[in-house]
Amino acid sequence: MDAIQQHLLDTYRTARLGVPPPPPPGRHDGEVLRELGRRLRHALGAPDRRPGAR
């Protein structure tokens, strides 16, 4: 089962239960990759490139 099929199944289930649907697949991919890159740079001892970061 791919991500779209799982999302459709989860959306169907939440509609039956009357709860909010899950976010679409891939919505947070950029945020996750940025955080992983930040953690990797920190682990390697590289300075943080974010503005205002210490």
Secondary structure, DSSP 8 states (H G I E B T S, - for coil): --HHHHHHHHHHHHHHHT------TTTTHHHHHHHHHHHHHHHHT----STT--
